[in-house]
């Protein structure tokens, strides 16, 4: 597929983000905390001079990959402290999710990567299942189905395979959200609950022109632009997800890259 120079730029940044999380995976050790794992991912970008993030890295270990005991941030007084990287320590044979959204020259992407720190066939089978979700979402988006229709189809596939929906616990219960060029690059690059001020400004600006998130009750189809899609499901022991960019154009809809770890590793 021929990509425009702008899409090639986003593809390159997305590959860089996946390089960060796969290299972090290779550095994980028993006893390391989620905080330390997230720091490794963040420092990958900082070492390359990229100090702006749509959001800094999140790391979840063990049953926290399934958001066990979590609530939506807007439903808690602490604004979702459970989602923040914690002091939970990595043990042998633990599931892991790393999630980061770097920005390069204002161009932001958002990715998520699931793996097992050891071997587990049930977890591997769930990772294989992610391909079905990926194909389903693409097909329905290409048919210009409403977001609510896509959301429910994903929910049905989760239930059919004996898992529970985890992305319903993200802020506003979203399956995905808009991503793209961040504004106000001259502002300080602060870390506000792991998000930058530019990120909040981007979402506010986008909301003026239509839906910015994939909520269960959103009746419009995906608008033109870049969407970070993140189906996330699990059971009481582990959760799995992917997150990558879906490109919605006037005449075509496609995944930005077909050579990513959740495709090639399973």
N, C-alpha and C positions, 0 to 999 in steps of 0.2 A: 504494500500500500504506500502510495506517495503521500508524504506529509508536508505541510507548509513549513516554512522556516520557524514560525511561531510554535507549531506543534512539535517540531524537532527539538526546540528548546525545552519545552515541558517534558518531553520524553527523556532527554538527557538528565534533567533534574530528578525525575522519578527514578531513573536507573541509579543515580548517585545516592538517593535515599535508601534504595534496596541494598546498595553496597554497604552503606553504613550499618544497617541492621544485621546483614549476614556476617560482616566482619566482627560486629559486637558479639554475635552468637559464638564465634570461634574463641572469643576471649572470656566467656563465662566460666566460672569455677564454683564448685560447691562452697557454700557459705557466703557467696556474694549476695548483696541485697538488691531489691528492685531499684533503690535510689542509685546504687553504684552502676547497675546495668544501664539505666536511663542516662547517667552521666557519660558513659562510654559513647553512647550514640550521639549525644549533643556535642561532645568534644571532637567527634569526627568532623563535623561541619565547622566548628570554631577553628580547628586547626587549618582548615582550608580558606579561612577568611569569611565564612558565611555566618554572620552573627544575628540574622533576623530569621525568626521562625513564625509560621502561622500558629503552630504550637510546638513546644519542646517535647522531648521524648517521654512517652509513658512506657512503663514496664510492669507486667503482671506475671506472677508466678503461681503455680499450683491451682487450687480451686478459684483463686482470684481471676484466672483467665475466663471463668464462667460468670464473673461478677456476683459470686455467692455472697448474699447479704447486702448487696448494693441497692441503692435507690437512686432515682433520677436526681441530678444535682438541684433542680428547682424545687424538689420536694423535701430538701433537708436544710437545716439551719446552717450547716457547715459548708453548703454549696458544693457538695460532692467530694468531700475530703477522701472518701474511700477510693476514688479513682486515682488519686495522686500516688506516685511511686512511694513505696513504703519500706519499712525495715524488714519485711519478710525475706527470709534467706532461701537461696536456691539449694535444693537437695537433689540427689541423684534421682533420675526418673520423674522429673517434674515437667509439666507443660509450661510453655513460656509464650507470651505475646509481647512484641515490641512494636510501638506505633509512634511515628514521628512525622512532622509536617514542616520541612525546611523551606526557606525562600532564598532564591538566588536572583539578585538584581530586582527584587520585588515579585518575581514569578514564584508562586507557592504551589507545592504539591502536598499530598497527604497519603501516607501508606501505612499498612499494617501487615505484620509477618508473624505467623504462628509456627511453632516447632516444639519438639519434645527433647528435653535434656536427657537423652537416653533412648530407649526403644519402647514403643507401646503400639500394638497393632490396632487397638480401638481408636487411638488418636490418629494414626496414619490413615485409617479408613475414613475418618471424619475429614481429614485434609483432602483426600481424594474427592469426597463429596462436594467440596468447595467448587470444583469444576462445573458441577451441575447448576449450582447457583449462578455462577458466572455466565453460563450459556443462557439460562432462563432470563436473567436480567437483561442481557443484550437483546435477545429476541423480542421481549416485550417492549423494550425501549425503541427498537427499530419499528415496531408496529404502532408507535406513538400512543401507547396505552397510558391512561392516567396513573399518576404516582400511586394513588390508593390501590389500584389494580395490581401494580407491580409489588407493592408492599404485602398485599394479601397473598399473592402467589408465592412469594418467598416464605411467608408465614406457613402456608400450607405445606410446602416442601420440608420445612423444619419439622413440623408435626408428623408428617408421613415417615420421617426417618427417626422418630423417637427422641428428638432433642427439644430444647426450649429456646425461645428467642432471647438473645442477650442484647442485641442492639436496641431493643425497646427501653433499655435502661440508660442509654446515652441521653444527653440533654435534648428534651422535646421528643425523645423516642425515635430518633431518625435512623433511616437506613442509609442515608447519604446526604451530602451537602455540596453546595457550589464551592468552587475553588478557582483561584486565578491570580490576577495581578493585584498586589496589595497597594493601598494608597498611603500618602503621607510618609514617604520613606525618610523624610528629614526629621521626623519625631524620634525621641529617645526609644531605643529598642529594649523596652522593659519586659519583665517576666511577671505577668499578672495571672496567677493561677495557671501558669505554663503557657498562656496565650499572650501575644503581643498586642499593644493598643491598635496597631495597624490592622490586626485580624478582626477586632471588634468593629472597627470603622469599615472594613471591607464588607462584613456581613450586614451591617446597617445600610450601607449604600446599595448592596444587591437587593435587599428586601424591598426597596422602593420600586424595583422593576419586575417584581414577581416573586415566586417561591424560591427560597434559597436552600430549603431542606426537604428531604423526602419523608414526610409524615404520613401516618396511616390514613388520615382523613383528607389528604390533599388531592383534589379532583382534577387538577391540571396535569398535562403531560410534562415531561422534563423540558425545560426551556433550553434554548441554544446556549452553548458554553461548555465548560468543563465541570464534571461532577466527580467528587470523591465518593465512591460507592463502598460500603463496608458491611456486608452481611456477617453476622456474628451469632453463633449458636453454641450450645453446649449441654452438659449434664451436671450432676453434682460433683464430678471429679475434674472436668476440664472444659475449656471453651476453645473454639477455633474461629478464625476470621481471615478474610483478606481485605485489603483496602487498596484501591487503585483508581486511576482516572478513566472515566468514560467520557468520550467526546461526542457532543450532540451538535450536529450541524443541520443546516436547512434540509439537505437532501440525503444525509447519511448519518448513522450512529455507529461508533466503533470504540473498542478498547484501544487506548493509546499505545499499548505494547503487548505483544504476544509472547514475550520471552522474559517472564518474571518467575521468581522462585516458587510461588504457589502453583505455577503451571508446569515448570520443568522438573521440580523435585519429586513429584508424585506421579 
